C-alpha cells in the first residue's frame, strides 16, 4: 500500500506548491484558469491545478506546461506518446509512460530560449541513441 509504505513521500508531495512559475512559463499538473489572464494564480481553483479537463489550446501570455491528459488523446493518435505542443502556448507532457515505456522530456534552454525534446532511435545492430529535436521557435521571435 502506497500510503502505508511511503508516508514521508506522500507528505512531501502534499507540501509542494500546485504550480511553478518562471518568467516565461507556468508548470502545473493539469492546467490553470486562463480566463483570469494575469490573475491566474489567484483566480485558479485548486481543482484546476490538479484535474482540469478538457485541455485548453491557444495563445496565453506565458507557456503552460502540463501533464494530466495523455498526449495520444490530444493528438488523436493512440501511438503518439511524445510532447504535444498546440503551436501557441501549451505543452503537454503526459506520454503515458505505462504504455510507451518512455518518459517524454521537454528541455528549455535558458540561453537560446528554445524548446527541444528527444526521440529514441534503434539502429539495425540494436544500438539505442536519443536524437534531440526542436519543438518550438525562439521565444524572441
C-alpha positions in Angstrom: 0.0 0.0 0.0 1.5 3.3 -1.1 0.1 5.3 1.9 1.4 2.9 4.4 4.8 2.3 2.9 5.6 5.8 1.6 4.0 8.2 4.1 7.1 10.5 4.1 7.0 10.8 0.3 3.3 11.5 0.4 3.8 14.2 3.0 6.5 15.8 0.9 4.3 15.7 -2.3 1.4 17.3 -0.4 3.7 20.1 0.8 4.7 21.1 -2.7 3.0 24.1 -4.4 0.4 23.3 -7.1 2.4 25.3 -9.7 5.8 26.6 -10.5 6.3 29.8 -12.5 9.2 31.3 -14.4 9.5 34.5 -16.4 8.0 32.7 -19.5 6.4 29.5 -18.2 3.9 28.0 -15.8 4.4 24.4 -14.8 1.3 22.7 -13.5 -0.1 19.2 -13.3 -3.4 19.8 -15.2 -4.0 23.4 -16.0 -5.0 26.9 -14.9 -8.0 29.2 -15.3 -6.8 31.1 -18.3 -9.8 33.4 -18.3 -8.3 35.0 -15.2 -5.4 36.1 -17.5 -2.6 37.7 -15.5 -4.5 36.9 -12.3 -4.4 33.2 -12.9 -2.6 32.5 -9.7 -5.5 34.0 -7.6 -8.3 33.0 -10.0 -7.5 29.3 -10.4 -9.2 26.9 -8.1 -7.0 24.1 -6.7 -9.1 21.6 -8.7 -7.9 23.2 -12.0 -4.3 22.8 -11.0 -4.7 19.0 -10.4 -7.6 17.9 -12.6 -8.6 20.5 -15.3 -10.3 18.9 -18.2 -10.7 19.4 -21.1 -7.3 20.8 -22.2 -7.1 24.4 -23.3 -5.3 25.5 -26.5 -4.3 28.8 -28.0 -2.3 31.9 -27.0 -1.6 32.8 -23.4 0.9 35.4 -22.1 3.1 32.5 -20.7 3.7 29.0 -21.9 1.8 26.4 -19.9 3.5 23.0 -19.4 1.1 20.4 -18.1 0.6 16.7 -17.8 -2.7 15.0 -16.7 -4.1 14.5 -20.2 -2.5 11.9 -22.4 -0.7 13.3 -25.4 -2.1 10.4 -27.5 -5.6 11.6 -26.6 -4.7 15.2 -27.6 -3.1 14.1 -30.8 -6.0 11.8 -31.6 -3.4 9.1 -32.3 -3.1 6.1 -29.9 0.6 5.6 -30.8 1.6 9.3 -30.1 3.4 9.5 -26.7 5.7 12.5 -27.2 5.5 16.1 -26.2 2.3 17.7 -27.6 2.5 21.4 -28.4 -0.6 23.2 -29.6 1.5 25.6 -31.7 0.8 28.5 -29.4 1.3 28.4 -25.6 0.5 24.9 -24.4 2.8 22.0 -24.0 1.5 18.6 -22.7 4.0 16.1 -21.4 1.9 13.1 -20.3 3.1 10.5 -22.8 1.5 7.5 -21.0 4.8 6.1 -19.7 2.9 3.0 -18.5 2.0 2.3 -22.2 5.0 3.8 -24.1 7.8 2.7 -21.7 9.5 6.2 -22.0 9.2 9.5 -20.2 8.7 12.5 -22.6 11.2 15.2 -21.7 10.7 18.9 -22.5 14.0 20.7 -22.5 14.1 24.5 -22.3 17.4 26.2 -23.0 17.5 29.4 -21.0 20.3 30.8 -23.2 18.8 30.1 -26.6 15.2 30.2 -25.3 14.3 27.2 -27.4 12.4 24.1 -26.5 13.5 20.6 -27.6 12.8 17.0 -26.8 14.3 13.6 -27.7 13.2 10.7 -29.9 14.6 7.2 -29.4 16.3 5.6 -32.3 17.3 2.0 -32.5 19.9 1.1 -35.2 19.9 -2.2 -37.1 22.6 -3.5 -34.7 20.4 -2.7 -31.7 22.3 0.4 -30.7 20.0 2.9 -29.0 20.5 6.7 -29.4 18.4 9.7 -28.4 18.1 12.3 -31.1 17.3 15.9 -29.9 14.7 17.8 -32.0 13.3 21.3 -31.9 9.7 21.7 -30.7 9.2 25.5 -30.6 10.6 28.5 -32.3 12.7 31.0 -30.4 10.8 32.9 -27.6 12.2 36.1 -29.0 10.7 35.7 -32.5 
